[in-house]
Structure formats: C-alpha cells, structure tokens
Amino acid sequence: MQETDLRQEKKYCSHLGWAMTLTIVCAFVWQIALLGLSYAGRLNADQTTYMLLALVGYYVLALPLSYWLCRRMPVPDKIRRPMTVRRMGRWFVIGIGLMWIGSLVGSWLNDLVYRVAHLETVDLVTEAFNEMPLAAVLLGACVLGPLCEELLFRGLLAGRLARYGQKPAALVSALLFGLYHANLSQFFYAFALGLLLAYAYFYTGSLKAPVILHMLFNFYGSFVVFILPETGVLPVLYWLSWPVLTIAGVVLLVRGRSWQFWSHGPCEPSMQVVFGNIGMTVAIILCFVQTAAMYI
C-alpha cells in the first residue's frame, strides 16, 4: 500500500461529503422551486410530469456538479468480469431477501418511534407511492431513480472510496445510501441492498449490473403491487413469493460467503479519514435532520 497523506485523503473524502450534501440541498431547493412555480401557475405540467420532475429533476444539476467536485480524487482500476444471467439471478434473489428482512425491521422501528412519540403511525413512503401516477412510479422509481442513485452512490462514492479497499467502500457507501432515504422504514433494506449493489459493481467492474439490479428491485417491490388485481390468486402468489425468495436468498448468501471477492485499495482503510472531515459531517447531519423531520 502507498504511503497515505492523511490531510490529502481527508480533503478527498470531504469533497465526497460535499457532493452528497450538494445532492441533498439540490433536492430540497428543487422541491421548493417546483411547489412555488406550481402555486404561481407557471409550471404547466400534468401530474406524471410533475412527479417525475420532483423525483429525479434535481439530479440533472446535482450529479454533474458532484462529479466535478470530486474530479481530482483518484479512481482505482477495476477488474471486469462477465455479468451472466445466472449471477444476476442469484443477486436478485439475495436482494429480495435483504429487502424483506430490512423492511420488516424498518417498519417495526418506524412504528415504535411513532408509539413512543404518542403519534398516529404513518407510512409516508407507501402514502407517497399511492399518490403517484403509474407512469411516474415506473419511469421515476424504477428507471430514472435507480440510474441516478447508482451514478451517485456506486459510481461516485463507492468507486472513489475503493482506494481504501472495496469492502470499506461498500460499507460506507451503503451507510450513506441508507441515510439518504431519510426514514427508518427504508434505512435498513437500503443499507443492505447498498452492500449488495456495491459488490455487484466491484465484481463486474461496471455500473450496468447495479443499475439493472436496482431497477429490478424497485420494480418488484413497488410497481408490481400497482398492476396486480385486488383479488384472485396472483396477489396471493406475489405476497407468498417474498418469504419464499427470502429463504432462498439467505441460503444463497450463506453458501456464497466463501466465493466473495473484495479487492484491497492502494491506501490503508481509515474511518477517521473517511468521516473525520467537514464535508462528510455536514452530509450526515443533514441526513439525520431530514429523518427527524419525518416524525415532526
């Protein structure tokens, strides 16, 4: 491993933190701007277009600026491996299991917080999806959203943090990915999926694998619910598929532990370097503020 200049490394990681801060701020300002234009009658857009703009519009500005902020941080070379259908199918099954377990834990803690605060339990995520047009859910949550999030969390954050090793990079980027969702209901499964998506990114050496997987996870977890009939055998089979796939996913995950491959980076891993800087500190504080605001 190369000799580490701690001051320079902290500066690199601070830029990553500022990139995430920029994305959070852009999202907030973008939402306010859309609401203002809508109330002023200057945004003549149908509901689907408005929802798509609200979901992913801010990335048009945030992503280029984020990459520009981190342009000087070295990106380690990646080994490219084939993205086979069998491997993708295996990752999909594991991911569904992680989603279901994480959502159960997150929902339980979310309900607990509301009970402790003596508030009526509200699932804001489900309510938000229920208000979206079907086209917005498909294009925003299942196509454009996953693409933008993978560019940010895997392409930018994990890709550059890999200089400290792929495993620490996956852990940190997954943690930030979970915090970015700003609610307990989604944090745990977002964190778990973030680890899997980072592994797929590093294993294949391409963003194509995590982007496709992310789209499939969102499609199966959100869009399918909207197109199922209210009664009949299909809804029953769909809900039964979650525990079945979870069991299969856990088995595949346990059996595949010895097959995992994580590369070391050129620099010594250091959480002090990654988190001990102003950029990361501000980003994490903003994530916690967003999460707390959900319960006020």
Buried (B, 14 or more C-beta within 10 A) or exposed (E): EEEBEEEEBBBBBBBBBBBBBBBBBBBEEBBEBBEEBBEEEEBEEEEBBBBBBBBBBBBEBBBEBBBEBBEEBEEBEBEEBEBEEEBBEBBBBBBBBBBBBBBBBBBEBBBEBBEEEEEEEBBBBEEEBEEBBEBBBBBBBBBBBBBBBBBBBBBBBBBBBBBBBBBBBBBBBBBBBBBBBBBBBBBBBBBBBBBBBBBBBBBBBBBEBBBBBBBBBBBBBBBBBEEBEEEEEEBEEEEEBBEEBBEBBBEBBEEEEEEEEBBBBBBBBBEEBBBBBEBBBBBBEBBEEBBEEBBE
